[in-house]
Amino acid sequence: MSTAATSLPDRNAAEAADLALTSDATMPQMRARRVRQRRQMYAGQVASYSLGAAVLLLYAHDGAVAMAVPSLFWLGGLLIIGTFTVLSEAGVGDRHSDHYLTVFQISAHMALQFVFLVSAPTVGIAFIAVLFLIFAFGTLRMTSSQAMVTWGLATCGLGLVFLASDLPIGLPVGTRLERTASMLCFVLVIGQCAFLGLFGATLRKILYRRSIELKAAYQRIEELAELDELTGSYNRRCIMRHLDAEIEISRQAAAPCAIALIDLDWFKRINDAHGHPVGDEVLRTFAITIFANIRPADRFGRYGGEEFLLLLPGMAGDVASRMLDRLRGIVADLDWSAFSPGMRVTISAGVVTLRDNDTADTFLARADRALYSAKAQGRNRIASS
């Protein structure tokens, strides 16, 4: 016999991933998807009760149960489904973490099976088989505490039926029609067990896809936490962490390490004369240019405002100075007039190499003094110390 619980879906983990990936703007879409899922579930429940009532009708036709049993069973199922459909459309479920109201649904469907188990004990085995299926589907959705509650309710119901009554619970097989109906009861239950297995496979695919999406989202969050939003370079906190790491690596490997503190010349004038949107585009273009002309091992970050820090691991001072002078020439030769006619952008930089007694602070302080020297000499130049 078919049950009203066969379409009850489980998406605990998938929905957890959904919530992690969902912004306030997409919450209405998530609620709409939940409503569609519940409607599909209720439609499946109607079909399940219809199939169950059809099997009971065969029993009734052969006289095993009263003629009223199939219609009452079907109407009882529709009453439960209709109640939860109204609650769903009213948004009651969306106010709870379990928006399917699983415990209440499972309890209602199990109660209906017990009512007909007592009312038609001659076909009681069919209703008991359905109880197993309802509970199996319910546990996919329920928490461990909810499963214990519903298990307790089912145990109490079965105890009353088997221990507190002498009802002749069975499954009639006296006639060909009764044997056919009994066979169909188990065929439908087994079929729905197979559906449960297929549903589990589908769920695993959903969870796998959600886990991939969640991993990508977390990776993006980590990237955003390290990057300067405007230029795409490392932010100050991240570039300073890389500086500490490079100093340690350089000392352990006894390898040279250079850094360059770079400043865009007269950048405030650019902002004042052309506006901050143009200034932002200048910063972005400068950063892209640097990224395109440094090594994969180099680290480039925004130190503050229009100042940037370039880490050059494994590079000696003279090589670093030549590299920075090459970058200076590239920046100066760009066609900045595309942003504003007559615009010209240049950079100054202070280049220093790591000394034995340097800390990150003293290393940066020497780079800052070298940068100040480059500015004092007229800008658009590289100074080292």
Secondary structure per residue as TSV (DSSP state, phi and psi in degrees):
chain	resnum	aa	ss	phi	psi
A	1	M	-	360.0	140.9
A	2	S	-	-80.6	159.2
A	3	T	-	-128.4	161.5
A	4	A	T	-79.0	-5.2
A	5	A	T	-96.0	-0.3
A	6	T	T	-67.0	-22.8
A	7	S	T	-98.9	7.9
A	8	L	-	-70.9	109.2
A	9	P	-	-88.9	157.6
A	10	D	-	-117.3	122.1
A	11	R	-	-139.5	36.2
A	12	N	H	-54.2	-58.4
A	13	A	H	-68.6	-39.4
A	14	A	H	-62.8	-39.5
A	15	E	H	-72.5	-31.1
A	16	A	H	-61.2	-42.4
A	17	A	H	-65.4	-40.0
A	18	D	H	-57.7	-46.0
A	19	L	H	-63.9	-37.8
A	20	A	H	-65.8	-28.5
A	21	L	H	-97.5	-3.0
A	22	T	-	-97.7	130.4
A	23	S	-	-97.5	171.6
A	24	D	G	-59.0	-32.0
A	25	A	G	-69.2	-27.4
A	26	T	G	-99.0	-1.0
A	27	M	H	-57.8	-43.2
A	28	P	H	-58.5	-38.0
A	29	Q	H	-65.3	-38.7
A	30	M	H	-66.1	-40.8
A	31	R	H	-64.9	-39.6
A	32	A	H	-63.5	-39.0
A	33	R	H	-65.5	-39.4
A	34	R	H	-62.5	-41.8
A	35	V	H	-60.8	-42.7
A	36	R	H	-62.9	-40.9
A	37	Q	H	-62.9	-42.0
A	38	R	H	-67.5	-38.8
A	39	R	H	-62.6	-41.1
A	40	Q	H	-63.1	-39.5
A	41	M	H	-63.3	-45.1
A	42	Y	H	-66.7	-35.9
A	43	A	H	-63.4	-40.6
A	44	G	H	-63.9	-36.7
A	45	Q	H	-65.7	-41.0
A	46	V	H	-60.0	-44.6
A	47	A	H	-62.6	-39.5
A	48	S	H	-63.4	-46.9
A	49	Y	H	-66.0	-32.8
A	50	S	H	-65.5	-42.3
A	51	L	H	-65.6	-41.2
A	52	G	H	-61.8	-42.3
A	53	A	H	-65.3	-34.6
A	54	A	H	-65.0	-39.7
A	55	V	H	-66.2	-42.9
A	56	L	H	-61.9	-32.1
A	57	L	H	-64.4	-34.4
A	58	L	H	-64.8	-43.6
A	59	Y	H	-60.5	-44.0
A	60	A	H	-63.8	-38.2
A	61	H	H	-62.9	-31.5
A	62	D	T	-91.4	-1.2
A	63	G	T	87.1	7.2
A	64	A	S	-73.2	-31.2
A	65	V	S	-133.0	163.9
A	66	A	-	-67.3	152.0
A	67	M	T	-63.7	-24.3
A	68	A	H	-76.3	-19.3
A	69	V	H	-60.8	-49.0
A	70	P	H	-58.9	-45.0
A	71	S	H	-69.3	-37.8
A	72	L	H	-67.4	-38.8
A	73	F	H	-61.5	-45.0
A	74	W	H	-64.9	-45.1
A	75	L	H	-66.2	-37.3
A	76	G	H	-62.3	-42.7
A	77	G	H	-62.8	-43.1
A	78	L	H	-64.3	-33.7
A	79	L	H	-64.0	-44.5
A	80	I	H	-63.8	-47.6
A	81	I	H	-61.7	-43.7
A	82	G	H	-62.2	-39.2
A	83	T	H	-61.6	-48.0
A	84	F	H	-73.5	-26.2
A	85	T	H	-66.0	-43.5
A	86	V	H	-62.0	-43.8
A	87	L	H	-62.9	-38.8
A	88	S	H	-65.0	-48.0
A	89	E	H	-66.2	-26.4
A	90	A	T	-81.1	-4.9
A	91	G	T	80.0	15.5
A	92	V	S	-63.6	-43.8
A	93	G	G	-62.7	-31.6
A	94	D	G	-68.2	-13.7
A	95	R	G	-88.0	1.5
A	96	H	S	-121.1	153.9
A	97	S	S	-62.6	-36.6
A	98	D	S	-97.2	91.0
A	99	H	T	-72.6	-7.4
A	100	Y	T	-86.4	-9.3
A	101	L	-	52.3	50.4
A	102	T	H	-59.2	-47.6
A	103	V	H	-58.1	-42.9
A	104	F	H	-67.6	-41.2
A	105	Q	H	-65.1	-47.9
A	106	I	H	-61.4	-42.7
A	107	S	H	-62.0	-42.1
A	108	A	H	-65.5	-43.5
A	109	H	H	-68.5	-38.1
A	110	M	H	-66.3	-39.7
A	111	A	H	-60.0	-39.8
A	112	L	H	-64.2	-40.3
A	113	Q	H	-63.7	-39.8
A	114	F	H	-65.4	-39.3
A	115	V	H	-58.6	-44.9
A	116	F	H	-80.7	-22.7
A	117	L	H	-63.1	-41.3
A	118	V	H	-74.8	-37.7
A	119	S	H	-74.1	-33.0
A	120	A	-	-132.1	67.2
A	121	P	G	-65.4	-20.5
A	122	T	G	-64.7	-22.5
A	123	V	G	-116.7	26.9
A	124	G	H	-63.2	-29.7
A	125	I	H	-60.4	-34.3
A	126	A	H	-62.9	-43.1
A	127	F	H	-68.8	-35.2
A	128	I	H	-65.4	-40.5
A	129	A	H	-59.4	-38.5
A	130	V	H	-67.3	-33.8
A	131	L	H	-59.1	-43.2
A	132	F	H	-59.0	-43.2
A	133	L	H	-68.1	-42.7
A	134	I	H	-59.3	-46.5
A	135	F	H	-66.0	-37.9
A	136	A	H	-62.1	-44.5
A	137	F	H	-69.1	-35.9
A	138	G	H	-64.9	-38.0
A	139	T	H	-67.7	-19.7
A	140	L	H	-64.8	-28.8
A	141	R	H	-100.4	-27.6
A	142	M	S	-83.9	156.6
A	143	T	-	-77.7	171.4
A	144	S	H	-62.4	-39.5
A	145	S	H	-67.6	-39.5
A	146	Q	H	-65.7	-38.1
A	147	A	H	-63.5	-39.3
A	148	M	H	-64.2	-39.0
A	149	V	H	-63.3	-49.9
A	150	T	H	-67.4	-34.6
A	151	W	H	-61.9	-42.3
A	152	G	H	-61.8	-42.1
A	153	L	H	-63.3	-43.3
A	154	A	H	-64.4	-39.2
A	155	T	H	-63.6	-42.5
A	156	C	H	-61.9	-44.3
A	157	G	H	-62.6	-44.7
A	158	L	H	-66.7	-36.4
A	159	G	H	-62.0	-42.0
A	160	L	H	-64.8	-40.1
A	161	V	H	-70.5	-45.0
A	162	F	H	-87.7	-34.6
A	163	L	H	-102.1	-27.4
A	164	A	S	-102.8	7.9
A	165	S	-	-145.5	166.0
A	166	D	-	-114.9	32.2
A	167	L	-	-63.5	135.3
A	168	P	-	-80.2	76.0
A	169	I	-	-74.2	126.8
A	170	G	-	-161.6	-161.0
A	171	L	-	-148.7	109.9
A	172	P	-	-68.3	135.2
A	173	V	-	-137.0	27.1
A	174	G	S	-73.7	-30.6
A	175	T	S	-120.4	168.2
A	176	R	H	-62.1	-40.1
A	177	L	H	-65.8	-41.0
A	178	E	H	-65.2	-39.7
A	179	R	H	-64.3	-37.9
A	180	T	H	-64.5	-44.9
A	181	A	H	-63.7	-42.3
A	182	S	H	-64.2	-40.6
A	183	M	H	-60.6	-44.1
A	184	L	H	-63.5	-33.7
A	185	C	H	-55.9	-50.3
A	186	F	H	-75.0	-32.9
A	187	V	H	-60.0	-44.3
A	188	L	H	-66.8	-41.4
A	189	V	H	-64.9	-44.4
A	190	I	H	-63.3	-40.2
A	191	G	H	-60.4	-39.5
A	192	Q	H	-73.5	-28.4
A	193	C	H	-64.3	-40.3
A	194	A	H	-63.0	-39.9
A	195	F	H	-60.0	-38.7
A	196	L	H	-60.4	-41.6
A	197	G	H	-63.9	-43.1
A	198	L	H	-64.3	-38.2
A	199	F	H	-64.1	-39.3
A	200	G	H	-61.5	-39.4
A	201	A	H	-65.2	-41.2
A	202	T	H	-63.3	-41.3
A	203	L	H	-61.7	-40.7
A	204	R	H	-62.4	-38.7
A	205	K	H	-63.9	-42.2
A	206	I	H	-62.5	-45.3
A	207	L	H	-64.7	-38.1
A	208	Y	H	-63.8	-45.4
A	209	R	H	-63.7	-42.0
A	210	R	H	-64.1	-38.5
A	211	S	H	-66.0	-37.6
A	212	I	H	-64.7	-44.2
A	213	E	H	-63.8	-40.6
A	214	L	H	-66.8	-40.8
A	215	K	H	-62.0	-42.7
A	216	A	H	-64.1	-39.0
A	217	A	H	-65.8	-43.5
A	218	Y	H	-63.3	-39.9
A	219	Q	H	-62.9	-40.2
A	220	R	H	-65.6	-39.2
A	221	I	H	-62.3	-43.1
A	222	E	H	-63.0	-39.8
A	223	E	H	-64.2	-44.3
A	224	L	H	-64.2	-32.3
A	225	A	H	-69.8	-18.8
A	226	E	H	-103.1	-14.9
A	227	L	B	-105.3	148.5
A	228	D	-	-76.1	126.2
A	229	E	T	-61.8	-36.8
A	230	L	T	-76.2	-47.7
A	231	T	T	-101.4	-15.3
A	232	G	S	78.1	0.3
A	233	S	S	-83.4	171.0
A	234	Y	B	-61.5	144.8
A	235	N	-	-79.3	175.0
A	236	R	H	-61.4	-44.8
A	237	R	H	-59.2	-42.3
A	238	C	H	-72.6	-42.9
A	239	I	H	-67.0	-31.4
A	240	M	H	-69.3	-35.6
A	241	R	H	-64.9	-40.8
A	242	H	H	-65.1	-35.3
A	243	L	H	-63.0	-46.8
A	244	D	H	-58.8	-42.9
A	245	A	H	-66.1	-41.2
A	246	E	H	-67.8	-36.4
A	247	I	H	-61.3	-45.5
A	248	E	H	-63.5	-44.0
A	249	I	H	-63.9	-42.5
A	250	S	H	-61.2	-41.2
A	251	R	H	-71.2	-39.6
A	252	Q	H	-66.3	-37.1
A	253	A	H	-92.6	-2.4
A	254	A	T	53.0	41.7
A	255	A	-	-111.5	152.1
A	256	P	-	-69.9	158.9
A	257	C	E	-151.4	130.9
A	258	A	E	-122.8	153.7
A	259	I	E	-133.3	156.3
A	260	A	E	-133.4	127.4
A	261	L	E	-98.0	116.5
A	262	I	E	-111.6	138.4
A	263	D	E	-130.9	135.9
A	264	L	E	-78.9	123.8
A	265	D	T	-67.4	134.1
A	266	W	T	51.0	40.8
A	267	F	H	-67.1	-33.5
A	268	K	H	-60.3	-36.5
A	269	R	H	-64.4	-36.5
A	270	I	H	-63.5	-45.7
A	271	N	H	-61.9	-44.1
A	272	D	H	-67.0	-39.5
A	273	A	H	-81.7	-35.2
A	274	H	H	-116.6	-8.5
A	275	G	-	97.2	154.4
A	276	H	H	-65.3	-35.5
A	277	P	H	-58.7	-40.4
A	278	V	H	-67.6	-40.2
A	279	G	H	-59.6	-40.6
A	280	D	H	-63.0	-40.8
A	281	E	H	-65.5	-35.2
A	282	V	H	-64.0	-45.1
A	283	L	H	-61.9	-43.2
A	284	R	H	-63.7	-43.8
A	285	T	H	-64.7	-40.6
A	286	F	H	-60.1	-47.1
A	287	A	H	-62.3	-43.7
A	288	I	H	-60.4	-40.9
A	289	T	H	-63.1	-42.8
A	290	I	H	-64.5	-46.6
A	291	F	H	-56.5	-36.9
A	292	A	T	-75.1	-10.7
A	293	N	T	-127.9	19.5
A	294	I	S	-119.8	168.8
A	295	R	-	-78.5	157.2
A	296	P	T	-59.2	-30.1
A	297	A	T	-77.9	-16.8
A	298	D	-	-74.0	154.8
A	299	R	E	-123.8	130.7
A	300	F	E	-128.7	126.6
A	301	G	E	-145.2	159.9
A	302	R	E	-85.6	116.3
A	303	Y	E	-83.2	-29.0
A	304	G	E	160.2	129.3
A	305	G	T	59.6	-120.0
A	306	E	T	-101.1	16.0
A	307	E	E	-100.0	137.4
A	308	F	E	-130.6	149.5
A	309	L	E	-114.9	128.4
A	310	L	E	-116.3	121.1
A	311	L	E	-96.6	132.4
A	312	L	E	-126.1	77.5
A	313	P	E	-65.9	141.8
A	314	G	T	73.6	12.3
A	315	M	-	-113.4	129.9
A	316	A	-	-75.0	166.0
A	317	G	H	-63.2	-44.6
A	318	D	H	-66.8	-38.3
A	319	V	H	-66.0	-40.9
A	320	A	H	-63.0	-40.6
A	321	S	H	-63.8	-42.2
A	322	R	H	-64.6	-38.9
A	323	M	H	-64.0	-43.3
A	324	L	H	-66.6	-35.3
A	325	D	H	-67.5	-34.1
A	326	R	H	-65.7	-43.5
A	327	L	H	-62.3	-39.6
A	328	R	H	-58.8	-44.7
A	329	G	H	-65.2	-39.2
A	330	I	H	-62.3	-45.8
A	331	V	H	-63.7	-43.8
A	332	A	H	-64.7	-30.4
A	333	D	H	-86.2	-4.7
A	334	L	S	-66.1	151.3
A	335	D	-	-84.4	81.8
A	336	W	G	-73.0	-12.2
A	337	S	G	-66.0	-12.9
A	338	A	G	-64.0	-27.5
A	339	F	T	-83.7	-39.3
A	340	S	S	-161.1	132.7
A	341	P	T	-54.0	132.0
A	342	G	T	81.7	-0.6
A	343	M	-	-70.0	141.2
A	344	R	-	-137.7	132.8
A	345	V	-	-124.1	130.4
A	346	T	-	-131.6	168.2
A	347	I	E	-130.6	155.4
A	348	S	E	-123.4	152.2
A	349	A	E	-148.7	147.3
A	350	G	E	-111.9	124.3
A	351	V	E	-114.1	130.2
A	352	V	E	-139.4	157.6
A	353	T	E	-112.9	155.1
A	354	L	-	-69.4	135.3
A	355	R	-	-108.9	163.7
A	356	D	T	-59.6	-38.2
A	357	N	T	-95.1	10.6
A	358	D	-	-75.1	138.4
A	359	T	-	-104.0	175.6
A	360	A	H	-59.7	-40.1
A	361	D	H	-66.6	-46.3
A	362	T	H	-69.7	-33.7
A	363	F	H	-60.4	-48.3
A	364	L	H	-67.8	-36.9
A	365	A	H	-62.4	-40.0
A	366	R	H	-66.8	-37.8
A	367	A	H	-65.8	-37.4
A	368	D	H	-66.3	-39.2
A	369	R	H	-66.3	-38.1
A	370	A	H	-66.1	-38.1
A	371	L	H	-65.0	-42.4
A	372	Y	H	-60.1	-37.8
A	373	S	H	-64.5	-41.1
A	374	A	H	-63.4	-39.2
A	375	K	H	-67.4	-41.5
A	376	A	H	-64.6	-25.9
A	377	Q	T	-85.6	4.7
A	378	G	T	116.3	3.9
A	379	R	S	66.6	176.6
A	380	N	S	55.3	45.1
A	381	R	S	-155.8	168.9
A	382	I	E	-115.8	134.0
A	383	A	E	-124.3	148.8
A	384	S	E	-133.9	163.8
A	385	S	-	-150.3	360.0
